[in-house]
Amino acid sequence: METTRQYTCKNLLQELSDYLEGAMESPARSEIEAHLAKCPNCWVVCDTTKKTIQVFKGMEPYPLPEGVKGRLVKALEKKCSRAGQA
C-alpha cells in the first residue's frame, strides 16, 4: 500500500529540481502540485525558478573571464576534498 505524504515547504524546495526536470514519479508530482496550489510562497519560488531556467536556456553561453576557470576548478577541488573527509 502506497502512502501519501504532506509536502512541506522544505520538502518541496529539496525536490524542486527533480520536479522541474520532470524526473519525478506521478504520485510525488501530484503531491507537490497540490502543495503548490495551496502555498503561494512555494508557487512563486517554483514559477520564478522555472522562468529563470527558461531565460538562461535561451541565452548564448558567455565565456568566463581569464583566470576564472582555474580559480573555479581549484575551489571545487578544495570543496570536494573537504566533503570527502567528512
PATI-712158 format. One record per residue (C-alpha): x, y, z; residue number from 1. Coordinates in nm, 3 decimals, always signed. Layout:
BEGIN
         u         v         w     i
         X         Y         Z   NUM
...
% end
This chain:
BEGIN
         u         v         w     i
    +0.000    +0.000    +0.000     1
    +0.141    +0.336    -0.103     2
    +0.128    +0.617    +0.147     3
    +0.099    +0.980    +0.054     4
    +0.275    +1.244    +0.250     5
    +0.201    +1.606    +0.305     6
    +0.466    +1.814    +0.137     7
    +0.608    +2.090    +0.349     8
    +0.778    +2.392    +0.200     9
    +1.113    +2.242    +0.298    10
    +1.031    +1.910    +0.124    11
    +0.926    +2.096    -0.188    12
    +1.245    +2.301    -0.203    13
    +1.455    +1.986    -0.162    14
    +1.280    +1.822    -0.457    15
    +1.217    +2.127    -0.675    16
    +1.493    +2.041    -0.922    17
    +1.355    +1.691    -0.985    18
    +1.005    +1.833    -1.018    19
    +1.106    +2.096    -1.273    20
    +1.315    +1.847    -1.471    21
    +1.022    +1.604    -1.487    22
    +1.230    +1.338    -1.312    23
    +0.967    +1.260    -1.052    24
    +0.711    +0.982    -1.030    25
    +0.341    +1.069    -1.065    26
    +0.230    +1.033    -0.700    27
    +0.504    +1.262    -0.570    28
    +0.449    +1.504    -0.860    29
    +0.078    +1.523    -0.779    30
    +0.153    +1.586    -0.413    31
    +0.390    +1.870    -0.500    32
    +0.131    +2.020    -0.733    33
    -0.128    +2.001    -0.452    34
    +0.114    +2.185    -0.221    35
    +0.183    +2.449    -0.488    36
    -0.192    +2.503    -0.533    37
    -0.235    +2.599    -0.167    38
    +0.102    +2.761    -0.086    39
    +0.154    +3.094    -0.264    40
    +0.513    +3.127    -0.141    41
    +0.620    +2.793    -0.288    42
    +0.426    +2.866    -0.606    43
    +0.622    +3.191    -0.652    44
    +0.956    +3.014    -0.589    45
    +0.867    +2.737    -0.835    46
    +0.734    +2.972    -1.103    47
    +1.030    +3.210    -1.073    48
    +1.280    +2.924    -1.088    49
    +1.106    +2.776    -1.394    50
    +1.108    +3.113    -1.573    51
    +1.473    +3.175    -1.481    52
    +1.571    +2.839    -1.630    53
    +1.380    +2.919    -1.949    54
    +1.558    +3.255    -1.981    55
    +1.903    +3.103    -1.931    56
    +1.834    +2.817    -2.173    57
    +1.764    +3.074    -2.443    58
    +2.089    +3.265    -2.390    59
    +2.417    +3.220    -2.570    60
    +2.699    +3.094    -2.348    61
    +2.925    +3.367    -2.218    62
    +3.295    +3.285    -2.192    63
    +3.448    +3.302    -1.846    64
    +3.693    +3.587    -1.794    65
    +4.063    +3.495    -1.799    66
    +4.171    +3.314    -1.483    67
    +3.821    +3.248    -1.351    68
    +3.809    +2.890    -1.480    69
    +4.132    +2.797    -1.298    70
    +4.016    +2.954    -0.972    71
    +3.678    +2.786    -1.002    72
    +3.835    +2.444    -1.061    73
    +4.065    +2.490    -0.759    74
    +3.774    +2.598    -0.539    75
    +3.567    +2.297    -0.647    76
    +3.858    +2.058    -0.588    77
    +3.910    +2.207    -0.241    78
    +3.539    +2.176    -0.158    79
    +3.522    +1.818    -0.287    80
    +3.828    +1.714    -0.090    81
    +3.674    +1.858    +0.230    82
    +3.347    +1.679    +0.159    83
    +3.534    +1.351    +0.117    84
    +3.694    +1.394    +0.460    85
    +3.362    +1.442    +0.640    86
% end
